[in-house]
Amino acid sequence: MKVYLIIVFPALLLVTAGTVYCDENDMNKGKEGPPTSASLAPYFTSPQMMSRTYVVQPGGIGSVARFRCNADGNPTPTIRWLKDGEDIDDRRFGFRVRYKKWKLILHDLELSDSGNYTCIVTNQYGSIDATYELDVRIAQKPILNPAKPENTTVIVGNTAIFQCEVVVSDLVPHIQWLKHVDKDDSHEVIQTEPERDPLSLIIQNVTFDDAGIYTCVAGNAIGISYQSAWLTVIPPPEPTTKPDITCQCQCPSTKTP
């Protein structure tokens, strides 16, 4: 049996396909690749098309998932499609399901479409099958760790570091850091160095003007999330001085009587 994984996102679809596996326990079952001159059992003609990575449209209206099981044999085999081990209920899918020769096409994907889709290719000399696993997911805006970034206190002249953590994001998020400006209640964008991790904000040689609220903003096609933390800048500690202890000692007289 062959198993593939397809992941569908409403705002962006990421689909991965696994390695092709053949079930050869039954000697009457066909094998992938061209048959020998004596073989009349079914075989898959385009296994490379079945194991590639798929990219399809977002879920909802206009989304499409295609499953291919191109095959041949002599006589020409028939194909049957199952969902989760049972015949596909055309009444449930309605106009959203289409059969095109060796393909099964699903339109306007819904969460309930998730499951295992199996093609069974059969003629009188044997049968072969392949299974695709379809996972339709609802994409969402990034979810950030509420404990990060943390409030930080730094001595003037030292380095302050803020860390942001994206816990969940089905889509690759864009990260940006902002600093709250008190005078007009606005924010200024903090430019981070491209080669550094965007989830880290490093402020070197901190001054008193750097004190304030810093916000990590994570956004994708669905929406944005943000978390903020305070930076407090304090002066260096006062140098400690040793007490001035003066000892007055009376030395014994060296005069002789």
C-alpha positions as CSV (number, residue, x, y, z in Angstrom):
1,M,0.0,0.0,0.0
2,K,1.2,3.5,-0.8
3,V,0.6,6.4,1.7
4,Y,0.9,10.1,0.8
5,L,0.2,13.1,3.0
6,I,-1.6,16.2,1.8
7,I,-2.1,19.2,4.0
8,V,-4.5,21.9,2.9
9,F,-4.6,25.4,4.4
10,P,-7.4,27.9,3.6
11,A,-5.0,30.8,3.2
12,L,-2.1,28.8,1.9
13,L,-1.8,25.1,1.2
14,L,1.2,23.1,2.1
15,V,1.1,19.5,0.9
16,T,3.7,16.8,1.3
17,A,3.8,13.4,-0.3
18,G,5.4,10.3,1.2
19,T,7.4,7.5,-0.3
20,V,5.6,5.0,-2.6
21,Y,5.1,1.6,-1.0
22,C,3.9,-1.5,-2.8
23,D,1.9,-4.3,-1.3
24,E,3.3,-7.4,-2.8
25,N,2.1,-10.0,-0.3
26,D,-0.3,-11.3,-2.9
27,M,1.5,-12.9,-5.9
28,N,-1.5,-11.9,-8.0
29,K,-1.1,-8.2,-7.3
30,G,0.5,-6.0,-9.9
31,K,3.8,-4.2,-9.5
32,E,4.8,-0.7,-10.4
33,G,6.7,-0.1,-13.6
34,P,6.4,-1.7,-17.0
35,P,5.3,-5.3,-16.9
36,T,7.2,-8.2,-18.4
37,S,5.9,-9.7,-21.6
38,A,4.1,-12.4,-19.6
39,S,2.5,-9.9,-17.1
40,L,-1.0,-8.8,-17.6
41,A,-1.7,-7.5,-14.1
42,P,-2.2,-3.8,-13.5
43,Y,0.7,-1.5,-12.8
44,F,1.1,2.2,-12.1
45,T,2.4,4.1,-15.2
46,S,3.4,7.3,-13.4
47,P,4.6,6.6,-9.9
48,Q,6.8,9.7,-10.0
49,M,3.6,11.8,-10.3
50,M,2.2,10.1,-7.2
51,S,5.1,10.7,-4.9
52,R,5.8,14.4,-5.8
53,T,5.0,17.3,-3.5
54,Y,1.6,18.8,-4.2
55,V,0.7,22.5,-4.0
56,V,-3.0,23.2,-4.3
57,Q,-5.4,26.1,-3.7
58,P,-6.5,27.3,-0.3
59,G,-9.5,25.6,1.4
60,G,-13.0,26.9,0.8
61,I,-14.4,28.2,-2.5
62,G,-12.0,27.5,-5.4
63,S,-9.8,25.0,-3.6
64,V,-8.9,21.8,-5.3
65,A,-7.2,18.5,-4.3
66,R,-6.2,16.0,-7.0
67,F,-5.4,12.3,-6.5
68,R,-3.7,10.5,-9.4
69,C,-3.5,6.7,-9.9
70,N,-2.5,6.4,-13.5
71,A,-2.3,2.7,-14.4
72,D,-2.4,0.2,-17.2
73,G,-2.8,-3.5,-17.8
74,N,-4.2,-6.0,-20.2
75,P,-7.1,-6.1,-20.3
76,T,-7.4,-2.4,-19.3
77,P,-8.1,-2.4,-15.5
78,T,-10.9,-0.6,-13.7
79,I,-10.4,1.9,-10.9
80,R,-12.4,2.3,-7.7
81,W,-12.1,5.0,-5.1
82,L,-12.6,4.7,-1.3
83,K,-12.7,7.2,1.5
84,D,-11.6,5.8,4.8
85,G,-12.1,2.3,3.5
86,E,-15.6,2.9,2.2
87,D,-17.0,3.8,-1.2
88,I,-17.2,7.5,-1.7
89,D,-20.7,8.9,-1.0
90,D,-21.3,11.0,-4.1
91,R,-24.5,12.4,-2.5
92,R,-22.4,14.0,0.3
93,F,-19.8,15.5,-2.0
94,G,-22.4,16.4,-4.7
95,F,-20.9,18.5,-7.5
96,R,-17.6,18.9,-5.6
97,V,-16.3,15.5,-6.6
98,R,-15.2,14.5,-10.2
99,Y,-13.8,11.3,-11.6
100,K,-11.5,11.8,-14.6
101,K,-10.1,8.5,-15.9
102,W,-7.4,7.7,-13.3
103,K,-7.9,10.9,-11.2
104,L,-10.2,11.8,-8.3
105,I,-10.7,15.6,-8.0
106,L,-12.3,17.3,-5.0
107,H,-13.4,20.9,-5.2
108,D,-14.2,23.6,-2.5
109,L,-12.5,21.6,0.2
110,E,-14.1,21.3,3.6
111,L,-12.8,20.1,7.0
112,S,-14.9,17.0,6.7
113,D,-13.1,16.1,3.5
114,S,-10.0,15.1,5.6
115,G,-9.3,11.4,5.5
116,N,-7.7,8.5,3.6
117,Y,-8.4,8.3,-0.1
118,T,-7.6,4.9,-1.7
119,C,-7.6,3.9,-5.4
120,I,-8.0,0.2,-6.2
121,V,-7.0,-0.7,-9.7
122,T,-8.1,-4.2,-10.8
123,N,-8.3,-6.5,-13.7
124,Q,-8.7,-10.3,-13.9
125,Y,-5.0,-10.9,-13.2
126,G,-4.6,-8.9,-10.1
127,S,-5.0,-5.5,-8.3
128,I,-2.9,-2.7,-6.9
129,D,-3.8,0.1,-4.6
130,A,-2.5,3.4,-3.3
131,T,-3.7,5.6,-0.4
132,Y,-3.5,9.4,0.0
133,E,-4.0,11.0,3.4
134,L,-5.8,14.4,3.0
135,D,-5.7,16.8,6.0
136,V,-7.7,20.0,5.5
137,R,-6.8,22.6,8.2
138,I,-8.1,26.0,9.1
139,A,-5.2,28.4,8.9
140,Q,-5.0,31.0,11.7
141,K,-3.0,34.0,12.8
142,P,0.2,33.3,14.7
143,I,0.0,32.3,18.3
144,L,2.7,33.8,20.5
145,N,4.1,32.6,23.8
146,P,2.5,35.0,26.3
147,A,5.6,34.8,28.6
148,K,7.8,36.3,26.0
149,P,9.3,38.9,25.6
150,E,10.0,39.5,29.3
151,N,10.4,42.8,31.2
152,T,14.1,43.6,31.3
153,T,16.2,45.9,33.5
154,V,19.6,46.8,32.2
155,I,22.4,49.1,33.5
156,V,23.0,52.0,31.1
157,G,25.8,51.1,28.6
158,N,25.0,47.4,28.7
159,T,23.1,45.2,26.3
160,A,19.4,44.4,26.4
161,I,17.9,41.3,24.7
162,F,14.3,40.6,24.1
163,Q,13.1,37.2,22.8
164,C,9.8,36.5,21.0
165,E,8.4,33.0,20.5
166,V,5.9,31.9,17.9
167,V,4.1,28.8,19.3
168,V,1.8,28.1,16.4
169,S,1.7,29.4,12.8
170,D,0.5,27.3,9.9
171,L,1.9,30.0,7.6
172,V,5.3,31.4,7.8
173,P,5.0,34.6,9.9
174,H,6.6,38.0,9.3
175,I,8.2,39.3,12.5
176,Q,8.6,43.0,13.3
177,W,9.7,44.9,16.5
178,L,8.1,48.2,17.6
179,K,8.9,50.7,20.3
180,H,6.1,52.8,21.9
181,V,6.6,56.5,21.6
182,D,5.1,58.4,24.6
183,K,4.9,61.8,23.1
184,D,2.3,61.0,20.4
185,D,1.2,57.5,21.5
186,S,2.6,56.0,18.3
187,H,5.1,53.3,17.5
188,E,8.4,53.4,15.7
189,V,9.7,50.3,13.8
190,I,13.0,48.9,15.2
191,Q,15.2,47.9,12.3
192,T,16.9,44.6,13.0
193,E,19.9,43.2,11.2
194,P,18.9,40.9,8.4
195,E,21.4,38.2,9.3
196,R,20.1,37.9,12.9
197,D,17.2,35.9,14.2
198,P,14.1,38.1,13.8
199,L,12.6,36.7,16.9
200,S,15.5,38.3,18.9
201,L,15.8,42.0,19.5
202,I,19.3,43.1,20.7
203,I,19.9,46.6,21.9
204,Q,23.6,47.3,22.5
205,N,25.1,50.2,24.5
206,V,21.7,51.0,26.1
207,T,21.0,54.6,26.9
208,F,18.3,56.1,29.1
209,D,16.4,57.1,25.9
210,D,16.1,53.4,25.1
211,A,13.8,52.8,28.1
212,G,10.2,52.1,27.2
213,I,7.8,49.5,25.8
214,Y,8.9,47.1,23.1
215,T,6.5,45.0,21.1
216,C,7.0,41.8,19.0
217,V,4.5,41.7,16.1
218,A,4.0,38.4,14.2
219,G,1.7,38.4,11.2
220,N,0.6,36.2,8.3
221,A,-2.1,36.2,5.7
222,I,-4.8,35.5,8.3
223,G,-3.9,38.2,10.9
224,I,-1.4,39.5,13.4
225,S,-0.5,38.8,17.1
226,Y,1.7,40.8,19.4
227,Q,3.3,40.7,22.8
228,S,5.0,43.6,24.7
229,A,7.5,44.1,27.5
230,W,9.2,46.9,29.3
231,L,12.8,47.9,29.2
232,T,14.0,49.7,32.3
233,V,17.4,51.4,32.2
234,I,19.1,52.2,35.5
235,P,22.3,54.1,36.3
236,P,25.4,52.1,37.4
237,P,25.7,51.4,41.1
238,E,27.5,53.9,43.3
239,P,31.1,52.9,43.9
240,T,31.6,51.6,47.4
241,T,34.2,53.6,49.5
242,K,36.2,52.1,52.3
243,P,35.9,53.9,55.6
244,D,38.9,56.1,56.4
245,I,40.2,54.6,59.6
246,T,43.2,56.5,61.2
247,C,44.9,54.8,64.1
248,Q,46.9,57.0,66.4
249,C,49.3,55.0,68.5
250,Q,51.5,56.3,71.3
251,C,55.0,54.9,71.0
252,P,57.0,54.1,74.1
253,S,59.6,56.6,75.0
254,T,63.2,55.7,74.0
255,K,64.7,58.0,76.7
256,T,66.7,56.4,79.5
257,P,66.4,57.6,83.0
